[in-house]
Amino acid sequence: MTGIVHFETFLLAGILLNITPGNDTIFILSKSIGQGKKAGIVSALGIGTGSFIHTVLAALGLSLIIAKSMLLFNLIKYAGAAYIIYIGLKMLLDKNQLDTDITHTNEDINYRRIYRDAIITNVLNPKVALFFIAFLPQFIEPNFSKTVWPFLILGITFITTGTIWCLLLAIFAAAIFRKLQQRKTVSDYIHKICGIALIALGIKVAFFTKE
């Protein structure tokens, strides 16, 4: 007895939601295109880790508290938006990063920082928190709504399918732009576009409101 109902429907809906472009997609693409395949893979794993944190918070009821508190909601929203904009500005203005990214050497790219940035941008996105507390309970029996395991099972299932999709996205995006990145002028433009995309994403998060 897991307390989960209509699991097949949840799985299909989850896959469809995963492949729908969103904030995480933009972040992963910017890293894959700007810093190579490994950076994209690391960012996808970071997004998955952030989603797992959201799953645990939803299971413990903390996300519901955040959703009901306008102050906490706004604090998290603006903190997340500011952090994403900071990453975008750094990518847009850091010329040293542009030069090292062209060679894609492991020594030049800080994968630990990329992983950390992916987690933070996901965790500080209140839209993700609202999604987990609104979507997961629809597939949990009322008698099990106060237990942790159904949330964890559904959350891990959603994260697994989402991570697989994000990894494929990162690999193919990096492969497509690999040759372009070998030319410095084109690489510079790619980084600028990625930086602008992240800044726009941060602005989008800042203006997100609860319906």
Long-range contacts (C-beta under 8 A, 24 or more apart in sequence): 2-144, 2-149, 2-150, 2-153, 3-140, 3-141, 3-143, 3-144, 3-145, 3-147, 3-149, 3-150, 4-139, 4-140, 4-141, 4-144, 4-150, 4-153, 4-154, 5-139, 5-140, 5-141, 6-139, 7-139, 9-139, 10-139, 10-154, 10-157, 10-158, 11-157, 11-161, 14-157, 14-158, 14-161, 14-162, 15-161, 15-165, 17-135, 17-158, 18-158, 18-161, 18-162, 18-165, 18-166, 19-165, 23-121, 23-125, 23-127, 23-201, 23-204, 23-205, 24-122, 24-162, 24-166, 25-166, 25-169, 26-197, 26-198, 26-201, 27-84, 27-118, 27-121, 27-198, 27-201, 28-118, 28-166, 28-169, 28-170, 28-173, 29-169, 29-170, 29-173, 29-194, 29-197, 30-91, 30-194, 30-195, 30-197, 30-198, 31-114, 31-118, 31-170, 31-194, 32-169, 32-170, 32-171, 32-173, 32-174, 32-177, 33-173, 33-174, 33-177, 33-181, 33-190, 33-194, 34-91, 34-101, 34-190, 34-191, 34-194, 35-101, 35-104, 35-109, 35-114, 36-101, 36-104, 36-109, 36-174, 36-178, 36-181, 37-170, 37-171, 37-174, 37-175, 37-178, 38-104, 38-106, 38-109, 38-111, 39-109, 39-111, 39-114, 39-174, 40-169, 40-170, 40-171, 40-173, 40-174, 41-167, 41-170, 41-171, 42-111, 42-114, 42-115, 42-118, 43-114, 43-115, 43-117, 43-118, 43-170, 44-118, 44-163, 44-166, 44-167, 44-169, 44-170, 45-115, 45-118, 45-163, 46-114, 46-115, 46-116, 46-117, 46-118, 46-119, 46-122, 47-118, 47-119, 47-122, 47-162, 47-163, 47-166, 48-159, 48-162, 48-163, 48-166, 49-115, 49-118, 49-119, 49-122, 50-118, 50-119, 50-120, 50-121, 50-122, 50-123, 50-128, 51-122, 51-128, 51-132, 51-155, 51-158, 51-159, 51-162, 52-155, 52-156, 52-159, 53-119, 53-122, 53-123, 54-122, 54-123, 54-128, 54-129, 54-132, 54-155, 55-132, 55-136, 55-151, 55-152, 55-154, 55-155, 55-156, 55-158, 55-159, 56-152, 56-155, 57-129, 57-132, 58-129, 58-132, 58-133, 58-136, 58-151, 58-155, 59-148, 59-151, 59-152, 59-155, 60-148, 63-129, 63-130, 63-132, 63-133, 64-133, 66-126, 66-129, 67-126, 67-129, 67-130, 67-133, 67-210, 73-126, 73-210, 76-124, 76-126, 76-129, 77-124, 77-126, 77-205, 77-206, 77-208, 78-206, 79-124, 80-120, 80-121, 80-123, 80-124, 80-125, 80-126, 80-202, 80-205, 81-202, 81-203, 81-205, 81-206, 82-202, 82-206, 83-117, 83-120, 83-121, 83-124, 83-202, 84-121, 84-198, 84-199, 84-201, 84-202, 84-205, 85-198, 85-199, 85-202, 85-203, 86-202, 87-117, 87-121, 87-198, 88-194, 88-195, 88-196, 88-197, 88-198, 88-199, 88-200, 88-201, 88-202, 89-195, 89-199, 90-195, 91-191, 91-194, 91-195, 91-198, 92-191, 92-192, 92-195, 92-196, 92-199, 93-195, 97-191, 98-184, 98-187, 98-188, 98-191, 99-184, 101-181, 101-187, 101-191, 102-181, 102-182, 102-184, 102-187, 104-181, 125-205, 126-208, 126-210, 127-205, 127-208, 130-210
